């Protein structure tokens, strides 16, 4: 294309050249005219007359107009070509951005589906699992998987970055609110029930230790009894925190509710750990 443009411009200058030379005589032509004026021929009269300069032929202005029109057309064509090239570049950019966003959304969905698989795998390993809640969790995850499979079709049909931006926001809301809240609630309920079962086991353990201490007549018995009371206090704290967590999860309406319940459950677990550490210390001192 560049070679054609250069060739066209060269032809334009070559076409302009005869007109320029005709309109403006060269220095040698001007000198010849002076000589004719200064040295009249012997065969002519003493007074020499200049021959009139021929007027431009009608073709010359027509040729100039044609060249100017060609130059104008060439500029218009170049402008059009630049606009087409810009449009092609824009379309390519849109196509590239669309592909990048599609790939990113596919990765998010893949992560979500793997999370569902891992969640079921981990929860199913819990002993004495509440069957009703676990079945609710399974149904919710199955429904969630179907939602993602349908959404994959929507992503494949997208043709612009704007459509994919809207889809990304839709997935975010689904993960954080619709799917996120429901699954978090069910998992939280399962873990809280497990914590309450652990509390009951700790209570039984504390009662057994109390019975054992009643059979000790050594001087350390009061000290061990005081330690046992601290362990019981930790168990009571864990029970209250777990119950509060369960009630919060039952009435959960926002992510904030889940975060409160999770924090209380973690504190309950820490209290139980403290109680069992005390149990171990009592066992060492009672030997």
C-alpha positions in Angstrom: 0.0 0.0 0.0 2.9 2.4 0.9 4.5 1.8 -2.5 1.3 2.5 -4.4 0.9 5.8 -2.5 4.5 6.9 -3.2 4.0 5.9 -6.9 0.8 8.0 -7.1 2.5 11.0 -5.5 5.4 10.7 -8.0 3.0 10.6 -10.9 1.3 13.8 -9.5 4.6 15.7 -9.4 5.5 14.5 -12.9 2.1 15.7 -14.2 2.6 19.0 -12.5 6.1 19.4 -14.0 5.2 20.4 -17.6 2.7 23.0 -16.3 5.4 24.6 -14.1 8.0 24.7 -16.9 5.5 26.3 -19.3 4.3 29.0 -16.9 7.9 29.9 -15.8 10.6 30.0 -18.6 14.0 28.9 -17.7 16.9 31.2 -17.5 18.2 30.2 -20.9 14.8 30.9 -22.5 14.8 34.3 -21.0 18.3 35.0 -22.4 17.3 34.0 -25.9 14.4 36.5 -25.7 16.8 39.3 -24.7 19.0 38.5 -27.6 16.2 38.7 -30.1 15.3 42.2 -28.8 18.9 43.5 -28.9 20.1 42.2 -32.3 17.5 42.6 -35.1 18.0 40.5 -38.2 19.4 42.4 -41.3 16.6 41.3 -43.4 14.0 42.8 -41.2 13.1 46.4 -40.5 15.2 48.3 -38.0 12.5 48.1 -35.4 12.1 44.5 -34.2 8.8 43.5 -32.7 8.4 40.7 -30.2 6.1 37.9 -31.2 3.2 37.5 -28.8 3.5 34.8 -26.1 1.1 32.0 -26.9 -1.8 31.8 -24.4 -2.3 28.6 -22.4 -4.2 25.9 -24.2 -7.6 25.0 -22.9 -6.2 21.6 -21.8 -3.9 23.0 -19.2 -6.4 24.2 -16.6 -8.4 21.0 -17.2 -5.3 18.9 -16.4 -4.6 20.9 -13.3 -8.1 20.4 -12.0 -7.9 16.7 -12.7 -4.6 16.4 -10.7 -6.1 18.4 -7.8 -9.1 16.2 -7.8 -6.9 13.1 -7.8 -4.8 14.4 -4.9 -8.0 15.1 -2.9 -9.4 11.7 -3.7 -6.1 10.2 -2.5 -6.3 12.0 0.8 -9.9 10.8 1.3 -8.9 7.3 0.5 -6.0 7.4 3.0 -8.4 8.8 5.7 -10.9 6.0 5.0 -8.1 3.4 5.2 -7.0 4.7 8.6 -10.5 4.6 9.9 -10.9 1.0 8.7 -7.6 0.1 10.3 -8.7 1.7 13.6 -12.0 -0.1 13.5 -10.3 -3.5 12.9 -7.9 -2.8 15.8 -10.8 -1.9 18.1 -12.7 -5.1 17.1 -9.5 -7.1 17.8 -9.1 -5.4 21.2 -12.7 -6.2 22.1 -12.3 -9.8 21.0 -9.1 -10.2 23.0 -10.7 -8.6 26.1 -13.8 -10.8 25.8 -11.6 -14.0 25.6 -9.6 -12.9 28.7 -12.7 -12.2 30.7 -14.3 -15.5 29.7 -11.2 -17.4 30.8 -11.3 -15.6 34.2 -14.9 -16.4 34.8 -14.3 -20.1 33.9 -11.6 -20.2 36.5 -13.9 -18.7 39.2 -16.5 -21.3 38.4 -13.9 -24.1 38.5 -12.8 -23.0 41.9 -16.4 -22.9 43.2 -17.2 -26.4 41.9 -14.0 -27.7 43.6 -15.0 -26.0 46.8 -18.3 -27.8 46.7 -16.6 -31.2 46.3 -14.2 -30.5 49.1 -16.9 -29.3 51.4 -19.0 -32.5 51.0 -15.8 -34.6 51.4 -14.8 -32.9 54.7 -18.3 -32.7 56.2 -19.1 -36.4 55.4 -16.1 -37.5 57.5 -17.6 -36.0 60.7 -18.8 -38.6 63.2 -22.4 -38.7 64.4 -23.3 -36.2 61.7 -26.8 -34.7 61.9 -28.4 -36.5 58.9 -31.1 -33.9 58.2 -28.7 -30.9 58.0 -26.3 -32.9 55.9 -29.0 -33.8 53.4 -29.9 -30.2 53.2 -26.3 -29.3 52.5 -26.1 -32.0 49.8 -29.2 -30.6 48.0 -27.9 -27.1 48.2 -24.5 -28.0 46.7 -26.2 -30.0 44.0 -28.4 -27.0 43.1 -25.3 -24.8 43.2 -23.5 -27.1 40.8 -26.4 -26.9 38.3 -26.4 -23.1 38.6 -22.8 -22.9 37.6 -23.2 -25.4 34.7 -26.0 -23.2 33.3 -23.8 -20.1 33.8 -21.0 -21.6 31.7 -23.4 -21.6 28.8 -24.1 -17.9 29.3 -20.4 -17.1 29.4 -19.8 -18.9 26.1 -22.6 -16.9 24.4 -21.2 -13.6 25.6 -19.9 -11.3 22.8 -18.7 -8.2 24.6 -16.6 -7.3 27.6 -19.6 -5.4 29.0 -21.7 -8.5 29.1 -19.0 -10.4 30.9 -18.5 -7.6 33.5 -22.2 -7.9 34.4 -21.8 -11.7 34.6 -18.8 -11.3 36.9 -20.9 -9.2 39.3 -23.6 -11.8 39.1 -21.2 -14.6 40.1 -19.8 -12.5 42.9 -23.3 -11.8 44.4 -24.1 -15.5 44.0 -21.0 -16.6 45.9 -21.3 -14.0 48.6 -25.0 -13.9 49.2 -27.2 -16.6 47.6 -24.9 -19.6 47.6 -22.5 -18.3 50.2 -25.0 -17.6 52.9 -26.9 -20.8 52.6 -23.9 -23.1 52.5 -22.1 -21.2 55.2 -25.2 -21.5 57.4 -25.6 -25.2 56.9 -21.8 -25.9 57.5 -21.9 -23.6 60.6 -24.9 -25.5 62.0 -23.1 -28.8 61.5 -19.9 -27.6 63.2 -21.8 -26.0 66.1 -23.8 -29.2 66.8 -20.4 -31.0 66.8 -19.1 -28.5 69.3 -22.1 -29.0 71.6 -21.4 -32.8 71.5 -17.8 -32.1 72.4 -19.0 -30.0 75.3 -21.1 -32.9 76.6 -18.1 -35.2 76.4 -16.0 -32.7 78.4 -18.7 -32.5 81.0 -18.6 -36.3 81.4 -14.8 -36.1 81.6 -15.0 -33.5 84.3 -17.4 -35.5 86.4 -15.2 -38.6 86.2 -12.2 -36.5 87.4 -14.3 -35.1 90.2 -15.2 -38.7 91.3 -11.5 -39.7 91.2 -10.4 -36.7 93.3 -12.9 -37.6 96.0 -10.8 -40.8 96.5 -7.6 -38.9 97.0 -6.5 -38.0 100.6 -3.3 -36.2 99.7 -2.6 -32.6 100.4 -2.9 -31.7 96.7 -6.6 -32.6 96.6 -7.7 -28.9 97.2 -5.4 -27.7 94.6 -6.6 -30.2 92.1 -10.2 -29.4 93.0 -9.6 -25.7 92.3 -8.1 -26.6 88.9 -11.1 -28.8 88.1 -13.4 -25.9 88.8 -11.5 -23.7 86.4 -11.9 -26.5 83.7 -15.7 -26.7 84.4 -15.9 -22.9 84.0 -14.2 -23.2 80.6 -16.7 -25.9 79.6 -19.7 -23.8 80.6 -18.3 -20.9 78.6 -17.8 -23.2 75.6 -21.4 -24.4 75.9 -22.9 -20.9 76.1 -20.8 -19.7 73.1 -21.8 -22.8 71.0 -25.5 -22.3 71.8 -25.3 -18.6 70.9 -23.6 -19.5 67.6 -26.3 -22.1 66.8 -29.1 -19.6 67.5 -27.4 -16.9 65.4 -27.0 -19.4 62.5 -30.6 -20.5 62.7 -31.8 -16.9 62.1 -29.0 -16.0 59.8 -29.8 -13.3 57.2 -26.4 -11.8 56.4 -22.7 -12.6 56.2 -22.3 -10.6 59.4 -24.5 -13.2 61.2 -22.2 -15.9 60.0 -19.1 -14.1 61.1 -20.4 -13.6 64.6 -21.4 -17.3 64.8 -18.0 -18.4 63.5 -16.2 -16.2 66.0 -18.2 -17.5 68.9 -17.6 -21.1 67.8 -13.9 -20.5 67.6 -13.9 -19.1 71.2 -15.9 -22.1 72.3 -13.4 -24.4 70.8 -10.5 -22.5 72.6 -12.4 -22.9 75.9 -12.7 -26.6 75.4 -8.9 -26.8 74.6 -8.2 -25.0 77.8 -10.4 -27.3 79.8 -8.6 -30.4 78.4 -5.2 -28.9 79.1 -6.3 -28.5 82.8 -7.5 -32.1 82.8 -4.0 -33.2 81.6 -2.4 -31.1 84.3 -4.6 -32.6 87.0 -3.7 -36.1 85.8 0.0 -35.3 86.1 -0.2 -33.9 89.6 -2.5 -36.7 90.9 0.1 -39.4 90.2 
